[in-house]
């Protein structure tokens, strides 16, 4: 099984437990997974990433039943099973992304942008993971397109052009 990229779990998922549809919004924070079930009586109580596997503990607020979902992420889909804790019933769980933001994590040309602060309080932004003598933000500010060129080429003869109307 390939290494589970925690970042690719963040987002909205259209899910099925057997034939029961629901929507999950997931967000990772280290090995913890937080989120909510949209427009339903289900509530995510806690979630984890353990041994390359997503595990969610979900409570049905109408009958106070708790069940777990265990799934692996593969090719942009979640596949696994659910288990009702009280009754012991099990079934198939599947999830498919319903947002397109996750595609940014698949491209090697989209990289994290970090904020760095110098000792004098000056801020700079960079895609580098470290800058000597500067403190980096813990999390990236956003993701940006990687510069495809390693050399900045300037045309010293370039001049502004007047637009004709």
KEZAFI-569012 format. One record per residue: x, y, z of N, C-alpha, C in turn; residue in three letters. Coordinates in Angstrom, 2 decimals. Atoms other than C-alpha are relative to their C-alpha. Example, Ala and Ser with C-alpha at 12.3 -4.5 7.8 and 13.67 -1.06 7.14 Angstrom:
BEGIN
0.89 / -1.19 / 0.00 / 12.30 / -4.50 / 7.80 / 0.90 / 1.20 / 0.00 / ALA
-0.82 / -1.19 / -0.06 / 13.67 / -1.06 / 7.14 / -0.77 / 1.09 / 0.73 / SER
***
This chain:
BEGIN
0.86 / -1.19 / 0.00 / 0.00 / 0.00 / 0.00 / 0.89 / 1.23 / 0.00 / UNK
-0.83 / -1.22 / 0.01 / 1.50 / 3.40 / -0.92 / -0.24 / 0.84 / 1.24 / UNK
0.10 / -0.88 / -1.17 / 2.13 / 5.96 / 1.80 / -1.21 / 0.92 / -0.16 / UNK
1.19 / -0.84 / 0.02 / -1.07 / 7.84 / 2.66 / 0.41 / 1.45 / 0.16 / UNK
-0.29 / -1.42 / -0.07 / -0.69 / 11.54 / 1.92 / -1.12 / 0.67 / 0.78 / UNK
1.01 / -0.56 / -0.89 / -2.53 / 13.22 / 4.80 / -0.70 / 1.19 / -0.63 / UNK
0.59 / -1.20 / 0.59 / -3.11 / 16.41 / 2.81 / -1.13 / -0.33 / -0.97 / UNK
1.03 / 0.31 / 0.98 / -5.19 / 14.63 / 0.21 / -1.32 / -0.39 / 0.63 / UNK
1.27 / 0.27 / -0.67 / -7.85 / 13.81 / 2.82 / -0.81 / 1.27 / 0.19 / UNK
0.70 / -1.26 / -0.21 / -8.70 / 17.48 / 3.28 / -0.95 / 0.28 / -1.16 / UNK
0.96 / -0.33 / 1.05 / -11.86 / 18.36 / 1.41 / -1.34 / -0.65 / 0.23 / UNK
1.37 / 0.51 / -0.06 / -15.39 / 17.23 / 0.66 / -0.09 / -1.34 / -0.72 / UNK
0.13 / 1.37 / 0.51 / -16.29 / 13.58 / 0.07 / -1.47 / -0.40 / -0.07 / UNK
1.32 / 0.61 / 0.14 / -19.50 / 12.02 / -1.27 / 0.17 / -1.47 / 0.34 / UNK
-0.24 / 1.33 / -0.54 / -19.80 / 8.76 / 0.65 / -1.25 / -0.87 / -0.03 / UNK
1.06 / 0.98 / -0.11 / -21.87 / 5.60 / 0.80 / 0.40 / -1.01 / 1.07 / UNK
-0.12 / 1.14 / -0.90 / -22.30 / 3.15 / 3.66 / -1.07 / -0.96 / -0.49 / UNK
0.90 / 0.86 / 0.76 / -23.84 / 0.23 / 1.78 / -0.73 / 0.89 / -1.00 / UNK
0.73 / -0.87 / 0.94 / -26.59 / 2.22 / -0.01 / -0.41 / 1.32 / 0.63 / UNK
0.38 / -1.23 / -0.70 / -26.87 / 5.10 / 2.50 / 0.98 / 1.12 / -0.36 / UNK
-0.91 / -1.08 / 0.42 / -25.43 / 8.37 / 1.02 / 0.12 / 1.10 / 1.06 / UNK
-0.23 / -1.17 / -0.85 / -23.89 / 11.21 / 3.05 / 1.27 / 0.70 / -0.48 / UNK
-1.15 / -0.81 / 0.40 / -21.29 / 13.97 / 2.61 / 0.86 / 0.30 / 1.21 / UNK
-0.98 / -0.30 / -1.05 / -18.15 / 14.36 / 4.72 / 0.86 / 1.18 / -0.42 / UNK
-1.04 / -1.02 / 0.17 / -15.94 / 17.43 / 5.09 / 1.10 / -0.35 / 0.98 / UNK
-1.11 / 0.44 / -0.84 / -12.53 / 16.34 / 6.40 / 1.14 / 0.99 / -0.02 / UNK
-1.18 / -0.85 / -0.13 / -9.51 / 18.27 / 7.65 / 0.98 / -0.73 / 0.91 / UNK
-1.01 / 0.68 / -0.80 / -6.26 / 16.79 / 8.93 / 0.83 / 1.00 / 0.79 / UNK
-0.90 / -0.77 / -0.85 / -4.07 / 18.10 / 11.73 / 0.95 / -1.01 / 0.62 / UNK
-0.89 / 1.07 / -0.43 / -1.10 / 15.80 / 12.12 / -0.67 / -1.34 / -0.23 / UNK
0.69 / 1.28 / 0.13 / -2.53 / 12.34 / 12.80 / -1.47 / 0.07 / 0.38 / UNK
1.41 / -0.16 / -0.34 / -5.88 / 13.76 / 13.92 / -0.79 / 0.41 / -1.24 / UNK
0.89 / -0.36 / 1.10 / -8.77 / 14.02 / 11.48 / -1.25 / 0.60 / 0.62 / UNK
1.19 / -0.70 / -0.48 / -11.54 / 16.53 / 12.14 / -0.95 / 0.14 / -1.18 / UNK
0.92 / -0.23 / 1.10 / -14.66 / 17.20 / 10.17 / -1.43 / -0.04 / 0.45 / UNK
1.42 / 0.06 / -0.29 / -18.40 / 17.08 / 9.91 / -0.72 / -0.70 / -1.13 / UNK
0.89 / 0.59 / 0.97 / -21.20 / 15.32 / 8.14 / -1.00 / 1.07 / -0.39 / UNK
0.85 / -1.08 / 0.50 / -23.18 / 17.74 / 5.97 / -1.45 / -0.47 / -0.10 / UNK
1.45 / 0.23 / 0.13 / -27.00 / 17.88 / 6.22 / -0.43 / -1.39 / 0.42 / UNK
0.39 / 1.32 / -0.47 / -27.38 / 14.75 / 8.26 / 0.01 / -0.01 / 1.53 / UNK
0.06 / 0.17 / -1.44 / -27.92 / 13.50 / 11.79 / 1.21 / -0.76 / 0.53 / UNK
-1.23 / 0.67 / -0.40 / -24.43 / 12.01 / 11.92 / 1.02 / 1.03 / 0.44 / UNK
-1.01 / -0.92 / -0.53 / -21.57 / 13.59 / 13.88 / 1.32 / -0.75 / 0.16 / UNK
-1.32 / 0.60 / -0.19 / -17.86 / 12.83 / 13.69 / 0.47 / 0.34 / 1.40 / UNK
-0.47 / -0.21 / -1.37 / -16.72 / 12.37 / 17.28 / 1.51 / 0.12 / 0.06 / UNK
-1.46 / -0.08 / 0.07 / -13.05 / 11.74 / 16.50 / 0.46 / -0.78 / -1.23 / UNK
-0.57 / 0.68 / 1.15 / -10.81 / 10.62 / 13.69 / 1.51 / -0.03 / 0.08 / UNK
-1.45 / 0.20 / -0.07 / -7.27 / 9.36 / 13.23 / 0.54 / -0.54 / -1.31 / UNK
-0.75 / 0.69 / 1.04 / -4.69 / 8.34 / 10.70 / 0.97 / -0.91 / 0.74 / UNK
-0.86 / 0.96 / -0.68 / -3.07 / 5.17 / 12.01 / 0.36 / -1.11 / -0.96 / UNK
-0.46 / 1.11 / 0.86 / -0.98 / 2.61 / 10.18 / -0.49 / 0.15 / -1.43 / UNK
0.37 / -0.27 / 1.39 / -1.73 / 4.26 / 6.84 / -1.49 / -0.18 / -0.27 / UNK
1.44 / 0.22 / 0.12 / -5.48 / 3.97 / 7.49 / -0.78 / 1.13 / 0.67 / UNK
0.91 / -0.98 / -0.57 / -8.23 / 6.54 / 8.07 / -0.99 / -0.74 / 0.89 / UNK
0.99 / 0.58 / -0.91 / -10.39 / 5.73 / 11.09 / -0.85 / 1.13 / 0.58 / UNK
0.94 / -0.99 / -0.50 / -13.49 / 7.77 / 11.97 / -0.97 / -0.67 / 0.97 / UNK
1.03 / 0.42 / -0.95 / -15.80 / 7.37 / 14.98 / -1.17 / 0.96 / -0.19 / UNK
1.15 / -0.82 / 0.36 / -19.25 / 8.61 / 14.01 / -1.20 / -0.40 / 0.85 / UNK
1.19 / 0.24 / -0.83 / -22.37 / 8.98 / 16.17 / -1.25 / 0.41 / -0.76 / UNK
1.31 / -0.30 / 0.55 / -25.92 / 8.82 / 14.90 / -0.79 / 0.68 / 1.11 / UNK
0.62 / -0.78 / -1.08 / -27.64 / 11.56 / 16.92 / -1.49 / -0.34 / 0.20 / UNK
1.41 / 0.36 / -0.18 / -31.15 / 10.14 / 16.37 / -0.16 / -1.21 / 0.91 / UNK
0.13 / 1.19 / -0.84 / -30.59 / 6.74 / 17.98 / 1.20 / -0.23 / 0.93 / UNK
-1.20 / 0.04 / -0.87 / -27.28 / 7.45 / 19.79 / 0.91 / -1.20 / -0.26 / UNK
-0.89 / 1.11 / 0.38 / -25.57 / 4.56 / 17.97 / 1.33 / 0.57 / -0.47 / UNK
-1.34 / -0.40 / 0.45 / -21.83 / 4.81 / 17.31 / 0.53 / -1.08 / -0.94 / UNK
-0.65 / 0.96 / 0.90 / -20.01 / 3.22 / 14.41 / 1.34 / 0.56 / -0.44 / UNK
-1.32 / -0.40 / 0.49 / -16.51 / 3.28 / 12.99 / 0.06 / -0.21 / -1.50 / UNK
-0.33 / 0.17 / 1.41 / -15.32 / 3.73 / 9.46 / 1.51 / -0.14 / -0.08 / UNK
-1.42 / 0.19 / 0.26 / -11.93 / 2.36 / 8.44 / 0.17 / -0.10 / -1.51 / UNK
-0.14 / -0.04 / 1.46 / -10.73 / 3.15 / 4.93 / 1.42 / 0.38 / -0.39 / UNK
-1.27 / -0.38 / 0.62 / -7.64 / 3.44 / 2.77 / -0.28 / 0.94 / -1.16 / UNK
0.09 / -0.91 / 1.13 / -7.10 / 6.24 / 0.26 / 0.83 / -0.57 / -1.13 / UNK
-0.72 / 0.53 / 1.16 / -6.19 / 4.95 / -3.17 / -0.61 / 0.61 / -1.26 / UNK
0.43 / -0.60 / 1.27 / -6.39 / 6.73 / -6.53 / -1.12 / 1.02 / 0.20 / UNK
0.97 / -1.05 / -0.24 / -8.38 / 9.61 / -5.03 / -1.33 / -0.47 / 0.56 / UNK
1.23 / 0.55 / -0.58 / -11.04 / 7.33 / -3.48 / 0.28 / -0.61 / 1.36 / UNK
-0.08 / 0.69 / -1.29 / -11.69 / 6.04 / 0.03 / -0.78 / -1.30 / -0.12 / UNK
0.65 / 1.31 / 0.03 / -12.49 / 2.34 / 0.28 / 0.27 / -0.71 / 1.30 / UNK
-0.17 / 0.72 / -1.25 / -13.11 / 0.35 / 3.42 / -1.30 / -0.58 / 0.48 / UNK
1.20 / 0.58 / -0.58 / -15.78 / -0.79 / 5.81 / -0.46 / 0.81 / 1.20 / UNK
0.51 / -0.60 / -1.22 / -18.02 / 0.44 / 8.59 / -0.37 / -1.13 / 0.96 / UNK
0.30 / 0.99 / -1.03 / -18.72 / -1.35 / 11.86 / -0.86 / 0.68 / 1.06 / UNK
0.86 / -0.52 / -1.06 / -21.65 / -0.67 / 14.20 / 0.49 / -0.60 / 1.31 / UNK
-0.62 / 0.46 / -1.24 / -20.20 / -0.88 / 17.71 / -0.99 / -0.82 / 0.83 / UNK
0.97 / 0.68 / -0.86 / -23.41 / -1.92 / 19.54 / -0.47 / -1.33 / -0.59 / UNK
0.58 / 1.20 / 0.62 / -24.89 / -4.43 / 17.07 / 1.03 / -0.90 / -0.68 / UNK
-1.01 / 0.78 / 0.68 / -21.69 / -5.56 / 15.39 / -0.21 / -0.13 / -1.50 / UNK
0.23 / 0.05 / 1.45 / -23.14 / -5.05 / 11.89 / 1.16 / 0.65 / -0.74 / UNK
-1.07 / -0.56 / 0.83 / -20.59 / -4.36 / 9.15 / -0.53 / 0.19 / -1.41 / UNK
0.37 / -0.23 / 1.39 / -20.78 / -3.15 / 5.60 / 1.10 / 0.73 / -0.74 / UNK
-0.98 / -0.63 / 0.89 / -18.97 / -1.49 / 2.73 / -0.11 / 1.52 / 0.10 / UNK
-0.08 / -1.47 / 0.01 / -17.85 / 2.16 / 2.93 / 0.81 / 0.42 / -1.23 / UNK
-0.75 / -0.59 / 1.11 / -16.81 / 4.16 / -0.15 / -0.14 / 1.51 / 0.06 / UNK
0.03 / -1.46 / 0.05 / -15.97 / 7.82 / -0.62 / 0.70 / 0.49 / -1.25 / UNK
-0.57 / -0.60 / 1.20 / -15.31 / 9.91 / -3.69 / -0.01 / 1.51 / 0.18 / UNK
-0.09 / -1.46 / -0.14 / -14.16 / 13.52 / -3.77 / -1.08 / 0.69 / -0.80 / UNK
0.98 / -0.80 / 0.72 / -16.77 / 16.07 / -4.67 / 0.52 / 1.42 / -0.23 / UNK
-0.62 / -1.30 / 0.28 / -14.43 / 19.08 / -4.68 / 1.23 / -0.23 / -0.87 / UNK
-1.15 / 0.12 / 0.90 / -11.63 / 19.75 / -7.11 / 1.28 / 0.55 / 0.60 / UNK
-1.20 / -0.58 / -0.60 / -9.23 / 21.47 / -4.70 / 1.09 / -1.02 / 0.26 / UNK
-0.99 / 1.02 / -0.31 / -7.51 / 18.18 / -3.92 / 0.96 / -0.24 / -1.16 / UNK
-0.88 / 0.22 / 1.16 / -6.07 / 18.06 / -7.47 / 1.34 / 0.72 / 0.15 / UNK
-1.24 / -0.74 / -0.17 / -3.48 / 20.64 / -6.40 / 1.08 / -0.83 / 0.67 / UNK
-0.98 / 0.81 / -0.71 / -1.82 / 18.01 / -4.21 / 0.63 / -1.05 / -0.89 / UNK
-0.53 / 1.01 / 0.89 / -1.26 / 15.70 / -7.15 / 1.07 / 0.55 / -0.94 / UNK
-0.96 / -0.59 / 0.93 / 0.77 / 18.14 / -9.23 / 1.30 / 0.37 / 0.71 / UNK
-1.27 / -0.40 / -0.60 / 4.48 / 18.45 / -8.44 / 0.34 / 1.46 / -0.26 / UNK
-0.25 / -1.41 / 0.33 / 4.29 / 21.98 / -9.90 / -0.71 / 0.96 / 0.96 / UNK
0.66 / -0.83 / -1.01 / 2.10 / 23.24 / -7.03 / 0.67 / -0.32 / 1.34 / UNK
-0.83 / 0.20 / -1.20 / 4.19 / 23.75 / -3.89 / -0.46 / 0.93 / 1.13 / UNK
0.38 / -0.86 / -1.11 / 3.66 / 25.19 / -0.40 / 0.81 / 1.30 / 0.03 / UNK
-0.64 / -1.30 / -0.17 / 4.44 / 28.89 / 0.17 / 0.05 / 0.30 / 1.49 / UNK
-0.19 / -0.25 / -1.43 / 5.88 / 29.70 / 3.61 / 0.29 / 1.46 / 0.27 / UNK
-0.32 / -1.34 / -0.47 / 6.12 / 32.94 / 5.55 / 1.21 / -0.11 / 0.93 / UNK
-1.19 / -0.03 / -0.83 / 9.51 / 33.71 / 7.09 / 0.10 / 1.38 / 0.64 / UNK
-0.20 / -1.27 / -0.68 / 10.30 / 36.39 / 9.67 / 1.45 / 0.10 / 0.45 / UNK
-1.38 / -0.30 / -0.39 / 13.73 / 37.93 / 10.17 / 0.01 / 0.53 / 1.43 / UNK
-0.14 / -0.50 / -1.38 / 15.06 / 39.03 / 13.58 / -0.47 / 1.43 / 0.15 / UNK
0.43 / -1.40 / -0.08 / 14.25 / 42.66 / 12.74 / -1.50 / 0.17 / -0.30 / UNK
1.44 / -0.06 / 0.22 / 10.58 / 41.76 / 12.02 / -0.42 / 0.02 / -1.45 / UNK
0.30 / -0.01 / 1.43 / 10.82 / 41.76 / 8.22 / -0.55 / -1.35 / -0.42 / UNK
0.60 / 1.23 / 0.51 / 8.61 / 39.21 / 6.49 / 0.38 / -0.21 / -1.45 / UNK
-0.16 / 0.38 / 1.40 / 9.42 / 37.37 / 3.27 / -0.76 / -1.29 / -0.21 / UNK
0.73 / 1.22 / 0.36 / 7.65 / 34.55 / 1.46 / 0.84 / -0.80 / -0.96 / UNK
-0.82 / 0.85 / 0.85 / 9.32 / 31.58 / -0.15 / -0.55 / -1.41 / -0.04 / UNK
0.36 / 1.41 / 0.11 / 8.73 / 28.06 / -1.37 / 1.09 / -0.89 / 0.61 / UNK
-1.07 / 0.75 / -0.66 / 11.99 / 27.03 / 0.31 / -0.49 / -0.45 / 1.38 / UNK
0.43 / 0.48 / -1.31 / 11.54 / 24.93 / 3.44 / 0.80 / 0.64 / 1.13 / UNK
-0.81 / -0.67 / -1.02 / 14.31 / 26.82 / 5.29 / 0.70 / 1.22 / -0.59 / UNK
-0.78 / -1.19 / 0.34 / 15.95 / 30.25 / 5.19 / 0.90 / 0.27 / 1.20 / UNK
-0.96 / -0.19 / -1.09 / 19.09 / 30.81 / 7.24 / -0.28 / 1.27 / 0.79 / UNK
0.20 / -1.15 / -0.88 / 18.53 / 33.09 / 10.23 / -1.43 / 0.49 / 0.07 / UNK
1.40 / -0.44 / 0.01 / 14.75 / 33.26 / 9.72 / -0.88 / -1.09 / 0.58 / UNK
0.97 / 0.93 / -0.58 / 11.82 / 31.69 / 11.49 / -1.14 / -0.21 / -0.99 / UNK
1.04 / 0.35 / 0.96 / 9.36 / 29.84 / 9.24 / -1.33 / -0.25 / 0.68 / UNK
1.33 / 0.33 / -0.50 / 5.60 / 29.62 / 9.75 / -0.15 / -1.51 / 0.06 / UNK
0.17 / 1.44 / -0.18 / 4.50 / 26.21 / 10.97 / -0.70 / -0.63 / -1.20 / UNK
0.75 / 0.51 / 1.14 / 1.97 / 25.71 / 8.18 / 0.20 / 0.93 / -1.19 / UNK
-0.10 / -0.87 / 1.18 / 2.15 / 26.99 / 4.60 / -1.14 / 1.01 / -0.02 / UNK
1.01 / -1.04 / 0.16 / 0.28 / 30.21 / 3.85 / -1.02 / -0.43 / -1.05 / UNK
0.84 / 0.49 / 1.09 / -1.08 / 28.69 / 0.65 / 0.87 / -0.88 / -0.88 / UNK
-0.79 / 0.75 / 0.98 / 0.05 / 26.70 / -2.36 / 0.09 / 0.85 / -1.26 / UNK
-0.24 / -0.83 / 1.18 / 1.54 / 28.33 / -5.46 / 0.63 / -0.85 / -1.10 / UNK
-0.68 / 0.68 / 1.11 / 2.78 / 27.32 / -8.87 / 1.50 / 0.15 / 0.17 / UNK
-1.46 / 0.00 / -0.07 / 6.44 / 26.40 / -8.82 / 0.55 / 0.72 / -1.23 / UNK
-0.63 / -0.70 / 1.11 / 8.66 / 28.63 / -10.95 / 0.71 / -1.04 / -0.88 / UNK
-0.60 / 1.03 / 0.86 / 9.57 / 26.45 / -13.96 / 1.44 / 0.33 / -0.42 / UNK
-1.33 / -0.42 / 0.43 / 12.75 / 28.44 / -14.60 / 0.89 / 0.21 / 1.23 / UNK
-0.93 / -0.20 / -1.11 / 15.80 / 28.37 / -12.34 / 0.82 / 1.28 / -0.20 / UNK
-0.76 / -1.23 / 0.30 / 17.25 / 31.49 / -14.04 / -1.00 / 1.10 / -0.36 / UNK
0.82 / -1.14 / 0.33 / 15.60 / 34.91 / -14.13 / 0.65 / 0.73 / -1.17 / UNK
-0.55 / -0.62 / 1.20 / 16.14 / 36.22 / -17.65 / -0.73 / 1.31 / -0.25 / UNK
0.58 / -1.31 / 0.26 / 15.58 / 39.94 / -18.18 / 0.53 / 0.52 / -1.33 / UNK
-0.39 / -0.63 / 1.26 / 15.64 / 41.72 / -21.50 / 0.27 / 1.46 / 0.29 / UNK
-0.36 / -1.38 / -0.35 / 17.56 / 44.94 / -20.81 / -0.43 / 1.00 / -1.07 / UNK
0.45 / -0.90 / 1.05 / 16.32 / 46.36 / -24.13 / -1.51 / 0.19 / 0.00 / UNK
1.46 / -0.09 / -0.03 / 12.64 / 45.93 / -23.25 / -0.44 / 1.38 / 0.46 / UNK
0.54 / -1.32 / -0.34 / 10.64 / 49.18 / -23.11 / -1.52 / -0.10 / -0.02 / UNK
1.47 / 0.03 / 0.01 / 6.98 / 49.93 / -22.39 / -0.53 / 0.37 / -1.38 / UNK
0.64 / -0.27 / 1.29 / 4.68 / 49.98 / -25.41 / -1.30 / 0.76 / 0.29 / UNK
1.22 / -0.79 / -0.14 / 1.98 / 52.63 / -25.73 / -1.13 / -0.73 / -0.69 / UNK
1.16 / 0.64 / 0.61 / -1.44 / 51.07 / -26.33 / -0.70 / 0.97 / -0.93 / UNK
0.73 / -0.82 / 0.98 / -3.25 / 52.40 / -29.41 / -1.49 / -0.22 / 0.21 / UNK
1.46 / 0.09 / -0.17 / -6.95 / 53.18 / -29.05 / -0.71 / 0.36 / -1.25 / UNK
***
